[in-house]
Amino acid sequence: MSFLDTITPAARAARNVPRNPHPLCRDFAPKAAPSEFWCATCGWNEPMHADEAERAAIAAELRRLSAGDTR
């Protein structure tokens, strides 16, 4: 089990959304090589597109940041 497997989707979103403040799109479109792991539309990685928990966590974090909540 890797370290990333132990982090909750909410914790990953809190760490990553400030660096990529875009909602996770529904249709993964790979960037050109060598960056094909990342989506050209939203900038998130391919595995996240299939994970509804990640999608919900990213959306919640975007709402929190847009409301001005700095924790």
All heavy atoms as TSV, in Angstrom:
chain	resi	resn	atom	element	x	y	z
A	1	MET	N	N	0.845	-1.174	0.000
A	1	MET	CA	C	0.000	0.000	0.000
A	1	MET	C	C	0.895	1.244	0.000
A	1	MET	O	O	1.805	1.369	0.798
A	1	MET	CB	C	-0.901	-0.013	1.238
A	1	MET	CG	C	-1.796	1.196	1.318
A	1	MET	SD	S	-2.827	1.267	2.797
A	1	MET	CE	C	-3.916	-0.083	2.529
A	2	SER	N	N	0.645	2.150	-0.917
A	2	SER	CA	C	1.452	3.358	-0.992
A	2	SER	C	C	0.902	4.425	-0.055
A	2	SER	O	O	-0.219	4.320	0.456
A	2	SER	CB	C	1.474	3.896	-2.419
A	2	SER	OG	O	0.245	4.501	-2.724
A	3	PHE	N	N	1.678	5.444	0.174
A	3	PHE	CA	C	1.255	6.566	1.006
A	3	PHE	C	C	-0.015	7.200	0.454
A	3	PHE	O	O	-0.918	7.553	1.206
A	3	PHE	CB	C	2.376	7.599	1.080
A	3	PHE	CG	C	1.976	8.863	1.789
A	3	PHE	CD1	C	1.782	8.872	3.154
A	3	PHE	CD2	C	1.771	10.027	1.081
A	3	PHE	CE1	C	1.399	10.026	3.807
A	3	PHE	CE2	C	1.391	11.190	1.724
A	3	PHE	CZ	C	1.207	11.187	3.096
A	4	LEU	N	N	-0.119	7.324	-0.870
A	4	LEU	CA	C	-1.302	7.934	-1.471
A	4	LEU	C	C	-2.567	7.136	-1.212
A	4	LEU	O	O	-3.652	7.690	-1.167
A	4	LEU	CB	C	-1.105	8.127	-2.974
A	4	LEU	CG	C	-0.109	9.207	-3.358
A	4	LEU	CD1	C	0.031	9.269	-4.865
A	4	LEU	CD2	C	-0.518	10.548	-2.803
A	5	ASP	N	N	-2.425	5.823	-1.008
A	5	ASP	CA	C	-3.585	4.989	-0.707
A	5	ASP	C	C	-4.142	5.270	0.687
A	5	ASP	O	O	-5.271	4.900	0.983
A	5	ASP	CB	C	-3.236	3.513	-0.823
A	5	ASP	CG	C	-2.935	3.100	-2.249
A	5	ASP	OD1	O	-3.489	3.716	-3.178
A	5	ASP	OD2	O	-2.130	2.166	-2.433
A	6	THR	N	N	-3.346	5.878	1.549
A	6	THR	CA	C	-3.785	6.130	2.920
A	6	THR	C	C	-4.404	7.517	3.097
A	6	THR	O	O	-4.965	7.803	4.148
A	6	THR	CB	C	-2.605	5.991	3.903
A	6	THR	OG1	O	-1.630	7.007	3.618
A	6	THR	CG2	C	-1.967	4.620	3.808
A	7	ILE	N	N	-4.320	8.366	2.095
A	7	ILE	CA	C	-4.862	9.727	2.174
A	7	ILE	C	C	-6.301	9.726	1.666
A	7	ILE	O	O	-6.598	9.160	0.621
A	7	ILE	CB	C	-4.010	10.707	1.342
A	7	ILE	CG1	C	-2.573	10.713	1.841
A	7	ILE	CG2	C	-4.591	12.102	1.396
A	7	ILE	CD1	C	-1.653	11.518	0.975
A	8	THR	N	N	-7.189	10.388	2.375
A	8	THR	CA	C	-8.588	10.438	1.953
A	8	THR	C	C	-8.744	11.331	0.722
A	8	THR	O	O	-7.924	12.225	0.487
A	8	THR	CB	C	-9.475	11.001	3.077
A	8	THR	OG1	O	-9.119	12.366	3.299
A	8	THR	CG2	C	-9.337	10.193	4.355
A	9	PRO	N	N	-9.802	11.118	-0.053
A	9	PRO	CA	C	-10.059	12.000	-1.191
A	9	PRO	C	C	-10.169	13.469	-0.764
A	9	PRO	O	O	-9.687	14.359	-1.462
A	9	PRO	CB	C	-11.376	11.479	-1.762
A	9	PRO	CG	C	-11.378	10.033	-1.418
A	9	PRO	CD	C	-10.740	9.969	-0.051
A	10	ALA	N	N	-10.769	13.732	0.377
A	10	ALA	CA	C	-10.893	15.114	0.853
A	10	ALA	C	C	-9.528	15.736	1.139
A	10	ALA	O	O	-9.293	16.899	0.818
A	10	ALA	CB	C	-11.772	15.162	2.098
A	11	ALA	N	N	-8.629	14.960	1.731
A	11	ALA	CA	C	-7.282	15.472	2.013
A	11	ALA	C	C	-6.516	15.726	0.719
A	11	ALA	O	O	-5.798	16.723	0.601
A	11	ALA	CB	C	-6.522	14.485	2.898
A	12	ARG	N	N	-6.660	14.817	-0.253
A	12	ARG	CA	C	-6.000	15.036	-1.556
A	12	ARG	C	C	-6.550	16.286	-2.231
A	12	ARG	O	O	-5.805	17.075	-2.803
A	12	ARG	CB	C	-6.188	13.815	-2.458
A	12	ARG	CG	C	-5.233	12.689	-2.167
A	12	ARG	CD	C	-5.249	11.640	-3.258
A	12	ARG	NE	N	-6.504	10.922	-3.340
A	12	ARG	CZ	C	-6.807	9.862	-2.605
A	12	ARG	NH1	N	-5.951	9.401	-1.730
A	12	ARG	NH2	N	-7.975	9.259	-2.743
A	13	ALA	N	N	-7.862	16.462	-2.173
A	13	ALA	CA	C	-8.477	17.642	-2.797
A	13	ALA	C	C	-7.996	18.915	-2.121
A	13	ALA	O	O	-7.673	19.899	-2.791
A	13	ALA	CB	C	-9.995	17.540	-2.741
A	14	ALA	N	N	-7.930	18.914	-0.789
A	14	ALA	CA	C	-7.469	20.104	-0.061
A	14	ALA	C	C	-6.040	20.462	-0.451
A	14	ALA	O	O	-5.685	21.638	-0.529
A	14	ALA	CB	C	-7.574	19.875	1.442
A	15	ARG	N	N	-5.228	19.461	-0.715
A	15	ARG	CA	C	-3.841	19.694	-1.113
A	15	ARG	C	C	-3.735	20.118	-2.575
A	15	ARG	O	O	-2.944	20.990	-2.925
A	15	ARG	CB	C	-3.019	18.423	-0.876
A	15	ARG	CG	C	-1.537	18.596	-1.192
A	15	ARG	CD	C	-0.759	17.310	-1.056
A	15	ARG	NE	N	-1.161	16.398	-2.118
A	15	ARG	CZ	C	-1.529	15.147	-1.934
A	15	ARG	NH1	N	-1.548	14.620	-0.738
A	15	ARG	NH2	N	-1.869	14.383	-2.950
A	16	ASN	N	N	-4.542	19.519	-3.462
A	16	ASN	CA	C	-4.360	19.712	-4.896
A	16	ASN	C	C	-5.213	20.799	-5.532
A	16	ASN	O	O	-4.790	21.404	-6.522
A	16	ASN	CB	C	-4.598	18.393	-5.632
A	16	ASN	CG	C	-3.564	17.361	-5.284
A	16	ASN	OD1	O	-2.409	17.677	-5.091
A	16	ASN	ND2	N	-3.977	16.114	-5.190
A	17	VAL	N	N	-6.403	21.049	-5.027
A	17	VAL	CA	C	-7.302	22.025	-5.669
A	17	VAL	C	C	-6.703	23.432	-5.726
A	17	VAL	O	O	-6.842	24.098	-6.755
A	17	VAL	CB	C	-8.703	22.011	-5.015
A	17	VAL	CG1	C	-9.520	23.219	-5.421
A	17	VAL	CG2	C	-9.427	20.728	-5.398
A	18	PRO	N	N	-6.001	23.910	-4.692
A	18	PRO	CA	C	-5.400	25.246	-4.843
A	18	PRO	C	C	-4.417	25.336	-6.010
A	18	PRO	O	O	-4.254	26.393	-6.611
A	18	PRO	CB	C	-4.695	25.471	-3.508
A	18	PRO	CG	C	-5.494	24.662	-2.544
A	18	PRO	CD	C	-5.874	23.415	-3.326
A	19	ARG	N	N	-3.794	24.219	-6.377
A	19	ARG	CA	C	-2.859	24.195	-7.514
A	19	ARG	C	C	-3.577	24.004	-8.847
A	19	ARG	O	O	-3.043	24.338	-9.890
A	19	ARG	CB	C	-1.841	23.081	-7.326
A	19	ARG	CG	C	-0.934	23.307	-6.147
A	19	ARG	CD	C	0.121	22.213	-6.079
A	19	ARG	NE	N	0.750	22.252	-4.777
A	19	ARG	CZ	C	0.601	21.334	-3.841
A	19	ARG	NH1	N	-0.143	20.279	-4.060
A	19	ARG	NH2	N	1.190	21.457	-2.683
A	20	ASN	N	N	-4.766	23.395	-8.814
A	20	ASN	CA	C	-5.549	23.148	-10.029
A	20	ASN	C	C	-7.015	23.437	-9.717
A	20	ASN	O	O	-7.788	22.519	-9.464
A	20	ASN	CB	C	-5.384	21.696	-10.504
A	20	ASN	CG	C	-6.153	21.432	-11.781
A	20	ASN	OD1	O	-6.671	22.347	-12.413
A	20	ASN	ND2	N	-6.255	20.177	-12.165
A	21	PRO	N	N	-7.396	24.710	-9.724
A	21	PRO	CA	C	-8.752	25.086	-9.305
A	21	PRO	C	C	-9.802	24.901	-10.402
A	21	PRO	O	O	-10.550	25.818	-10.734
A	21	PRO	CB	C	-8.585	26.551	-8.919
A	21	PRO	CG	C	-7.509	27.042	-9.826
A	21	PRO	CD	C	-6.562	25.871	-9.991
A	22	HIS	N	N	-9.846	23.708	-10.975
A	22	HIS	CA	C	-10.802	23.395	-12.036
A	22	HIS	C	C	-11.619	22.176	-11.638
A	22	HIS	O	O	-11.077	21.228	-11.073
A	22	HIS	CB	C	-10.076	23.094	-13.352
A	22	HIS	CG	C	-9.172	24.190	-13.784
A	22	HIS	ND1	N	-9.621	25.378	-14.293
A	22	HIS	CD2	C	-7.827	24.291	-13.749
A	22	HIS	CE1	C	-8.595	26.161	-14.563
A	22	HIS	NE2	N	-7.496	25.523	-14.244
A	23	PRO	N	N	-12.912	22.160	-11.961
A	23	PRO	CA	C	-13.699	20.959	-11.696
A	23	PRO	C	C	-13.206	19.783	-12.533
A	23	PRO	O	O	-12.650	19.973	-13.611
A	23	PRO	CB	C	-15.121	21.339	-12.095
A	23	PRO	CG	C	-15.076	22.723	-12.611
A	23	PRO	CD	C	-13.680	23.223	-12.578
A	24	LEU	N	N	-13.395	18.603	-12.012
A	24	LEU	CA	C	-13.020	17.387	-12.719
A	24	LEU	C	C	-14.055	17.119	-13.801
A	24	LEU	O	O	-15.237	16.988	-13.513
A	24	LEU	CB	C	-12.981	16.234	-11.716
A	24	LEU	CG	C	-12.509	14.879	-12.168
A	24	LEU	CD1	C	-11.088	14.932	-12.706
A	24	LEU	CD2	C	-12.571	13.910	-11.000
A	25	CYS	N	N	-13.621	17.082	-15.057
A	25	CYS	CA	C	-14.560	16.852	-16.162
A	25	CYS	C	C	-14.975	15.384	-16.212
A	25	CYS	O	O	-14.404	14.541	-15.532
A	25	CYS	CB	C	-13.954	17.304	-17.487
A	25	CYS	SG	S	-12.633	16.263	-18.116
A	26	ARG	N	N	-15.952	15.068	-17.010
A	26	ARG	CA	C	-16.461	13.688	-17.115
A	26	ARG	C	C	-15.739	12.862	-18.174
A	26	ARG	O	O	-15.683	11.646	-18.078
A	26	ARG	CB	C	-17.954	13.708	-17.453
A	26	ARG	CG	C	-18.804	14.171	-16.324
A	26	ARG	CD	C	-19.181	13.005	-15.460
A	26	ARG	NE	N	-19.829	13.483	-14.241
A	26	ARG	CZ	C	-19.937	12.760	-13.167
A	26	ARG	NH1	N	-19.460	11.556	-13.122
A	26	ARG	NH2	N	-20.528	13.244	-12.097
A	27	ASP	N	N	-15.207	13.499	-19.198
A	27	ASP	CA	C	-14.602	12.773	-20.318
A	27	ASP	C	C	-13.116	13.072	-20.403
A	27	ASP	O	O	-12.721	14.153	-20.834
A	27	ASP	CB	C	-15.283	13.155	-21.634
A	27	ASP	CG	C	-16.754	12.794	-21.620
A	27	ASP	OD1	O	-17.071	11.670	-21.197
A	27	ASP	OD2	O	-17.571	13.637	-22.014
A	28	PHE	N	N	-12.301	12.114	-19.988
A	28	PHE	CA	C	-10.853	12.285	-20.018
A	28	PHE	C	C	-10.369	12.455	-21.451
A	28	PHE	O	O	-10.692	11.662	-22.330
A	28	PHE	CB	C	-10.155	11.073	-19.384
A	28	PHE	CG	C	-8.664	11.194	-19.374
A	28	PHE	CD1	C	-8.037	12.010	-18.463
A	28	PHE	CD2	C	-7.896	10.510	-20.296
A	28	PHE	CE1	C	-6.654	12.134	-18.451
A	28	PHE	CE2	C	-6.524	10.623	-20.308
A	28	PHE	CZ	C	-5.899	11.443	-19.374
A	29	ALA	N	N	-9.594	13.511	-21.687
A	29	ALA	CA	C	-8.978	13.778	-22.989
A	29	ALA	C	C	-7.481	13.946	-22.744
A	29	ALA	O	O	-7.057	14.956	-22.191
A	29	ALA	CB	C	-9.557	15.045	-23.605
A	30	PRO	N	N	-6.662	12.960	-23.102
A	30	PRO	CA	C	-5.237	13.018	-22.771
A	30	PRO	C	C	-4.520	14.179	-23.460
A	30	PRO	O	O	-4.837	14.535	-24.588
A	30	PRO	CB	C	-4.696	11.678	-23.248
A	30	PRO	CG	C	-5.664	11.193	-24.255
A	30	PRO	CD	C	-6.995	11.773	-23.887
A	31	LYS	N	N	-3.589	14.749	-22.715
A	31	LYS	CA	C	-2.701	15.749	-23.307
A	31	LYS	C	C	-1.742	15.033	-24.252
A	31	LYS	O	O	-1.635	13.808	-24.246
A	31	LYS	CB	C	-1.893	16.456	-22.211
A	31	LYS	CG	C	-2.698	17.417	-21.387
A	31	LYS	CD	C	-1.787	18.160	-20.421
A	31	LYS	CE	C	-2.560	19.201	-19.661
A	31	LYS	NZ	N	-1.697	19.995	-18.775
A	32	ALA	N	N	-1.029	15.800	-25.029
A	32	ALA	CA	C	-0.027	15.219	-25.932
A	32	ALA	C	C	1.130	14.632	-25.121
A	32	ALA	O	O	1.392	15.051	-23.991
A	32	ALA	CB	C	0.497	16.298	-26.875
A	33	ALA	N	N	1.800	13.659	-25.688
A	33	ALA	CA	C	2.953	13.033	-25.043
A	33	ALA	C	C	4.012	14.101	-24.771
A	33	ALA	O	O	4.135	15.044	-25.545
A	33	ALA	CB	C	3.517	11.934	-25.936
A	34	PRO	N	N	4.689	14.045	-23.691
A	34	PRO	CA	C	4.748	12.975	-22.699
A	34	PRO	C	C	3.792	13.189	-21.520
A	34	PRO	O	O	3.960	12.579	-20.480
A	34	PRO	CB	C	6.184	13.039	-22.219
A	34	PRO	CG	C	6.495	14.506	-22.253
A	34	PRO	CD	C	5.738	15.033	-23.461
A	35	SER	N	N	2.789	14.008	-21.664
A	35	SER	CA	C	1.886	14.327	-20.554
A	35	SER	C	C	0.531	13.650	-20.673
A	35	SER	O	O	-0.460	14.138	-20.138
A	35	SER	CB	C	1.692	15.850	-20.490
A	35	SER	OG	O	2.913	16.502	-20.293
A	36	GLU	N	N	0.462	12.512	-21.347
A	36	GLU	CA	C	-0.818	11.867	-21.620
A	36	GLU	C	C	-1.548	11.357	-20.370
A	36	GLU	O	O	-2.708	10.999	-20.435
A	36	GLU	CB	C	-0.669	10.737	-22.632
A	36	GLU	CG	C	0.249	9.620	-22.226
A	36	GLU	CD	C	1.716	9.875	-22.565
A	36	GLU	OE1	O	2.061	10.911	-23.131
A	36	GLU	OE2	O	2.520	9.007	-22.232
A	37	PHE	N	N	-0.882	11.346	-19.218
A	37	PHE	CA	C	-1.503	10.949	-17.951
A	37	PHE	C	C	-2.483	12.023	-17.463
A	37	PHE	O	O	-3.364	11.750	-16.666
A	37	PHE	CB	C	-0.393	10.719	-16.916
A	37	PHE	CG	C	-0.865	10.249	-15.575
A	37	PHE	CD1	C	-1.357	8.959	-15.407
A	37	PHE	CD2	C	-0.802	11.072	-14.464
A	37	PHE	CE1	C	-1.777	8.518	-14.158
A	37	PHE	CE2	C	-1.222	10.640	-13.217
A	37	PHE	CZ	C	-1.708	9.348	-13.071
A	38	TRP	N	N	-2.335	13.258	-17.956
A	38	TRP	CA	C	-3.134	14.398	-17.514
A	38	TRP	C	C	-4.188	14.765	-18.554
A	38	TRP	O	O	-3.972	14.632	-19.744
A	38	TRP	CB	C	-2.223	15.604	-17.257
A	38	TRP	CG	C	-1.174	15.258	-16.257
A	38	TRP	CD1	C	0.117	14.928	-16.514
A	38	TRP	CD2	C	-1.344	15.132	-14.855
A	38	TRP	NE1	N	0.769	14.612	-15.356
A	38	TRP	CE2	C	-0.103	14.737	-14.310
A	38	TRP	CE3	C	-2.426	15.316	-13.986
A	38	TRP	CZ2	C	0.083	14.528	-12.949
A	38	TRP	CZ3	C	-2.232	15.106	-12.635
A	38	TRP	CH2	C	-0.995	14.717	-12.129
A	39	CYS	N	N	-5.326	15.268	-18.093
A	39	CYS	CA	C	-6.437	15.625	-18.972
A	39	CYS	C	C	-6.218	17.011	-19.572
A	39	CYS	O	O	-5.930	17.975	-18.856
A	39	CYS	CB	C	-7.741	15.594	-18.177
A	39	CYS	SG	S	-9.205	15.958	-19.162
A	40	ALA	N	N	-6.387	17.107	-20.865
A	40	ALA	CA	C	-6.233	18.388	-21.557
A	40	ALA	C	C	-7.374	19.341	-21.226
A	40	ALA	O	O	-7.212	20.555	-21.305
A	40	ALA	CB	C	-6.166	18.153	-23.064
A	41	THR	N	N	-8.516	18.809	-20.831
A	41	THR	CA	C	-9.683	19.642	-20.545
A	41	THR	C	C	-9.646	20.239	-19.146
A	41	THR	O	O	-9.843	21.435	-18.972
A	41	THR	CB	C	-10.977	18.808	-20.708
A	41	THR	OG1	O	-10.975	18.240	-22.008
A	41	THR	CG2	C	-12.210	19.662	-20.511
A	42	CYS	N	N	-9.388	19.397	-18.131
A	42	CYS	CA	C	-9.487	19.877	-16.749
A	42	CYS	C	C	-8.157	19.879	-15.999
A	42	CYS	O	O	-8.045	20.499	-14.943
A	42	CYS	CB	C	-10.509	19.054	-15.971
A	42	CYS	SG	S	-10.031	17.325	-15.722
A	43	GLY	N	N	-7.157	19.163	-16.494
A	43	GLY	CA	C	-5.848	19.159	-15.846
A	43	GLY	C	C	-5.675	18.107	-14.765
A	43	GLY	O	O	-4.604	17.980	-14.188
A	44	TRP	N	N	-6.722	17.314	-14.463
A	44	TRP	CA	C	-6.605	16.262	-13.457
A	44	TRP	C	C	-6.127	14.984	-14.136
A	44	TRP	O	O	-6.231	14.823	-15.345
A	44	TRP	CB	C	-7.950	16.041	-12.766
A	44	TRP	CG	C	-8.363	17.211	-11.930
A	44	TRP	CD1	C	-9.274	18.165	-12.267
A	44	TRP	CD2	C	-7.860	17.574	-10.651
A	44	TRP	NE1	N	-9.381	19.095	-11.261
A	44	TRP	CE2	C	-8.517	18.759	-10.256
A	44	TRP	CE3	C	-6.923	17.027	-9.791
A	44	TRP	CZ2	C	-8.271	19.386	-9.045
A	44	TRP	CZ3	C	-6.679	17.655	-8.586
A	44	TRP	CH2	C	-7.343	18.817	-8.217
A	45	ASN	N	N	-5.616	14.029	-13.329
A	45	ASN	CA	C	-5.076	12.808	-13.925
A	45	ASN	C	C	-6.176	11.814	-14.303
A	45	ASN	O	O	-7.315	11.918	-13.852
A	45	ASN	CB	C	-4.020	12.168	-13.024
A	45	ASN	CG	C	-4.567	11.658	-11.722
A	45	ASN	OD1	O	-5.612	11.030	-11.675
A	45	ASN	ND2	N	-3.845	11.931	-10.647
A	46	GLU	N	N	-5.817	10.879	-15.131
A	46	GLU	CA	C	-6.791	9.934	-15.689
A	46	GLU	C	C	-7.510	9.089	-14.633
A	46	GLU	O	O	-8.737	8.965	-14.685
A	46	GLU	CB	C	-6.122	9.026	-16.719
A	46	GLU	CG	C	-7.096	8.117	-17.415
A	46	GLU	CD	C	-6.459	7.333	-18.544
A	46	GLU	OE1	O	-5.218	7.315	-18.661
A	46	GLU	OE2	O	-7.215	6.733	-19.315
A	47	PRO	N	N	-6.826	8.489	-13.641
A	47	PRO	CA	C	-7.537	7.653	-12.673
A	47	PRO	C	C	-8.618	8.407	-11.884
A	47	PRO	O	O	-9.623	7.824	-11.497
A	47	PRO	CB	C	-6.435	7.150	-11.738
A	47	PRO	CG	C	-5.195	7.228	-12.543
A	47	PRO	CD	C	-5.381	8.413	-13.455
A	48	MET	N	N	-8.440	9.682	-11.664
A	48	MET	CA	C	-9.432	10.449	-10.912
A	48	MET	C	C	-10.765	10.546	-11.650
A	48	MET	O	O	-11.804	10.677	-11.028
A	48	MET	CB	C	-8.919	11.853	-10.605
A	48	MET	CG	C	-7.771	11.869	-9.636
A	48	MET	SD	S	-7.212	13.525	-9.390
A	48	MET	CE	C	-7.481	13.664	-7.649
A	49	HIS	N	N	-10.744	10.468	-12.954
A	49	HIS	CA	C	-11.968	10.601	-13.743
A	49	HIS	C	C	-12.953	9.459	-13.501
A	49	HIS	O	O	-14.145	9.622	-13.706
A	49	HIS	CB	C	-11.637	10.693	-15.239
A	49	HIS	CG	C	-11.136	12.032	-15.639
A	49	HIS	ND1	N	-9.869	12.479	-15.306
A	49	HIS	CD2	C	-11.718	13.040	-16.330
A	49	HIS	CE1	C	-9.706	13.696	-15.785
A	49	HIS	NE2	N	-10.818	14.067	-16.409
A	50	ALA	N	N	-12.469	8.328	-13.048
A	50	ALA	CA	C	-13.335	7.170	-12.815
A	50	ALA	C	C	-13.744	7.032	-11.348
A	50	ALA	O	O	-14.425	6.097	-10.989
A	50	ALA	CB	C	-12.625	5.902	-13.260
A	51	ASP	N	N	-13.326	7.969	-10.504
A	51	ASP	CA	C	-13.553	7.849	-9.064
A	51	ASP	C	C	-14.526	8.922	-8.589
A	51	ASP	O	O	-14.184	10.101	-8.514
A	51	ASP	CB	C	-12.210	7.975	-8.339
A	51	ASP	CG	C	-12.295	7.617	-6.879
A	51	ASP	OD1	O	-13.377	7.751	-6.277
A	51	ASP	OD2	O	-11.256	7.213	-6.333
A	52	GLU	N	N	-15.742	8.505	-8.263
A	52	GLU	CA	C	-16.765	9.462	-7.823
A	52	GLU	C	C	-16.422	10.108	-6.487
A	52	GLU	O	O	-16.801	11.250	-6.240
A	52	GLU	CB	C	-18.139	8.793	-7.765
A	52	GLU	CG	C	-18.718	8.498	-9.133
A	52	GLU	CD	C	-18.861	9.741	-10.017
A	52	GLU	OE1	O	-19.304	10.792	-9.539
A	52	GLU	OE2	O	-18.520	9.652	-11.202
A	53	ALA	N	N	-15.700	9.398	-5.622
A	53	ALA	CA	C	-15.288	9.988	-4.341
A	53	ALA	C	C	-14.322	11.145	-4.582
A	53	ALA	O	O	-14.416	12.193	-3.926
A	53	ALA	CB	C	-14.654	8.934	-3.444
A	54	GLU	N	N	-13.397	10.981	-5.517
A	54	GLU	CA	C	-12.465	12.059	-5.875
A	54	GLU	C	C	-13.236	13.239	-6.470
A	54	GLU	O	O	-12.981	14.391	-6.140
A	54	GLU	CB	C	-11.420	11.580	-6.872
A	54	GLU	CG	C	-10.491	10.531	-6.343
A	54	GLU	CD	C	-9.450	11.042	-5.366
A	54	GLU	OE1	O	-9.346	12.265	-5.146
A	54	GLU	OE2	O	-8.746	10.198	-4.799
A	55	ARG	N	N	-14.174	12.932	-7.354
A	55	ARG	CA	C	-14.973	13.970	-8.006
A	55	ARG	C	C	-15.740	14.802	-6.955
A	55	ARG	O	O	-15.745	16.023	-6.989
A	55	ARG	CB	C	-15.948	13.334	-8.994
A	55	ARG	CG	C	-16.766	14.305	-9.795
A	55	ARG	CD	C	-17.661	13.582	-10.783
A	55	ARG	NE	N	-16.950	12.630	-11.626
A	55	ARG	CZ	C	-16.177	12.962	-12.648
A	55	ARG	NH1	N	-16.043	14.214	-12.994
A	55	ARG	NH2	N	-15.576	12.042	-13.362
A	56	ALA	N	N	-16.354	14.121	-6.004
A	56	ALA	CA	C	-17.116	14.806	-4.956
A	56	ALA	C	C	-16.200	15.634	-4.056
A	56	ALA	O	O	-16.543	16.761	-3.676
A	56	ALA	CB	C	-17.896	13.787	-4.130
A	57	ALA	N	N	-15.036	15.093	-3.728
A	57	ALA	CA	C	-14.091	15.816	-2.868
A	57	ALA	C	C	-13.562	17.068	-3.559
A	57	ALA	O	O	-13.445	18.126	-2.930
A	57	ALA	CB	C	-12.940	14.897	-2.469
A	58	ILE	N	N	-13.263	16.977	-4.837
A	58	ILE	CA	C	-12.779	18.138	-5.590
A	58	ILE	C	C	-13.874	19.199	-5.673
A	58	ILE	O	O	-13.629	20.384	-5.448
A	58	ILE	CB	C	-12.287	17.720	-6.990
A	58	ILE	CG1	C	-10.989	16.918	-6.860
A	58	ILE	CG2	C	-12.088	18.932	-7.898
A	58	ILE	CD1	C	-10.571	16.199	-8.117
A	59	ALA	N	N	-15.097	18.782	-5.949
A	59	ALA	CA	C	-16.214	19.730	-6.023
A	59	ALA	C	C	-16.434	20.416	-4.682
A	59	ALA	O	O	-16.650	21.634	-4.620
A	59	ALA	CB	C	-17.480	19.014	-6.477
A	60	ALA	N	N	-16.365	19.660	-3.597
A	60	ALA	CA	C	-16.554	20.238	-2.257
A	60	ALA	C	C	-15.448	21.240	-1.936
A	60	ALA	O	O	-15.708	22.310	-1.369
A	60	ALA	CB	C	-16.596	19.131	-1.212
A	61	GLU	N	N	-14.231	20.907	-2.293
A	61	GLU	CA	C	-13.111	21.816	-2.030
A	61	GLU	C	C	-13.225	23.083	-2.873
A	61	GLU	O	O	-12.948	24.181	-2.394
A	61	GLU	CB	C	-11.779	21.105	-2.289
A	61	GLU	CG	C	-10.567	21.903	-1.896
A	61	GLU	CD	C	-10.446	22.181	-0.403
A	61	GLU	OE1	O	-11.126	21.552	0.414
A	61	GLU	OE2	O	-9.626	23.052	-0.055
A	62	LEU	N	N	-13.648	22.959	-4.113
A	62	LEU	CA	C	-13.858	24.141	-4.952
A	62	LEU	C	C	-14.940	25.041	-4.355
A	62	LEU	O	O	-14.798	26.271	-4.331
A	62	LEU	CB	C	-14.236	23.731	-6.373
A	62	LEU	CG	C	-13.098	23.189	-7.228
A	62	LEU	CD1	C	-13.640	22.545	-8.486
A	62	LEU	CD2	C	-12.105	24.279	-7.556
A	63	ARG	N	N	-16.031	24.439	-3.842
A	63	ARG	CA	C	-17.090	25.227	-3.196
A	63	ARG	C	C	-16.555	25.925	-1.954
A	63	ARG	O	O	-16.837	27.088	-1.703
A	63	ARG	CB	C	-18.279	24.336	-2.830
A	63	ARG	CG	C	-19.165	23.986	-4.000
A	63	ARG	CD	C	-20.464	23.324	-3.558
A	63	ARG	NE	N	-20.253	22.109	-2.781
A	63	ARG	CZ	C	-20.064	20.895	-3.290
A	63	ARG	NH1	N	-20.050	20.731	-4.621
A	63	ARG	NH2	N	-19.906	19.854	-2.513
A	64	ARG	N	N	-15.759	25.206	-1.161
A	64	ARG	CA	C	-15.204	25.781	0.062
A	64	ARG	C	C	-14.305	26.977	-0.259
A	64	ARG	O	O	-14.414	28.036	0.347
A	64	ARG	CB	C	-14.411	24.717	0.827
A	64	ARG	CG	C	-13.941	25.198	2.207
A	64	ARG	CD	C	-13.008	24.209	2.844
A	64	ARG	NE	N	-11.730	24.109	2.180
A	64	ARG	CZ	C	-10.751	25.024	2.285
A	64	ARG	NH1	N	-10.915	26.101	3.022
A	64	ARG	NH2	N	-9.609	24.867	1.650
A	65	LEU	N	N	-13.454	26.819	-1.249
A	65	LEU	CA	C	-12.534	27.905	-1.612
A	65	LEU	C	C	-13.283	29.089	-2.206
A	65	LEU	O	O	-12.943	30.240	-1.938
A	65	LEU	CB	C	-11.473	27.398	-2.588
A	65	LEU	CG	C	-10.432	26.466	-1.992
A	65	LEU	CD1	C	-9.502	25.943	-3.077
A	65	LEU	CD2	C	-9.644	27.155	-0.903
A	66	SER	N	N	-14.298	28.822	-3.008
A	66	SER	CA	C	-15.053	29.928	-3.617
A	66	SER	C	C	-15.876	30.682	-2.583
A	66	SER	O	O	-16.186	31.859	-2.769
A	66	SER	CB	C	-15.946	29.425	-4.751
A	66	SER	OG	O	-16.983	28.634	-4.251
A	67	ALA	N	N	-16.186	30.040	-1.466
A	67	ALA	CA	C	-16.915	30.705	-0.386
A	67	ALA	C	C	-15.987	31.511	0.506
A	67	ALA	O	O	-16.435	32.206	1.410
A	67	ALA	CB	C	-17.671	29.673	0.446
A	68	GLY	N	N	-14.683	31.396	0.262
A	68	GLY	CA	C	-13.715	32.172	1.034
A	68	GLY	C	C	-13.287	31.510	2.327
A	68	GLY	O	O	-12.626	32.117	3.159
A	69	ASP	N	N	-13.632	30.246	2.520
A	69	ASP	CA	C	-13.247	29.517	3.717
A	69	ASP	C	C	-11.777	29.153	3.614
A	69	ASP	O	O	-11.369	28.468	2.695
A	69	ASP	CB	C	-14.108	28.258	3.843
A	69	ASP	CG	C	-13.815	27.460	5.101
A	69	ASP	OD1	O	-12.987	27.896	5.914
A	69	ASP	OD2	O	-14.432	26.399	5.265
A	70	THR	N	N	-10.981	29.610	4.545
A	70	THR	CA	C	-9.542	29.320	4.519
A	70	THR	C	C	-9.132	28.288	5.551
A	70	THR	O	O	-7.958	28.008	5.705
A	70	THR	CB	C	-8.727	30.597	4.745
A	70	THR	OG1	O	-9.100	31.159	6.000
A	70	THR	CG2	C	-8.953	31.590	3.629
A	71	ARG	N	N	-10.110	27.747	6.280
A	71	ARG	CA	C	-9.858	26.774	7.355
A	71	ARG	C	C	-8.945	27.331	8.349
A	71	ARG	O	O	-7.931	27.296	8.666
A	71	ARG	CB	C	-9.359	25.442	6.800
A	71	ARG	CG	C	-10.454	24.655	6.171
A	71	ARG	CD	C	-10.000	23.267	5.941
A	71	ARG	NE	N	-10.825	22.737	4.871
A	71	ARG	CZ	C	-10.713	21.578	4.341
A	71	ARG	NH1	N	-9.782	20.770	4.755
A	71	ARG	NH2	N	-11.488	21.161	3.403
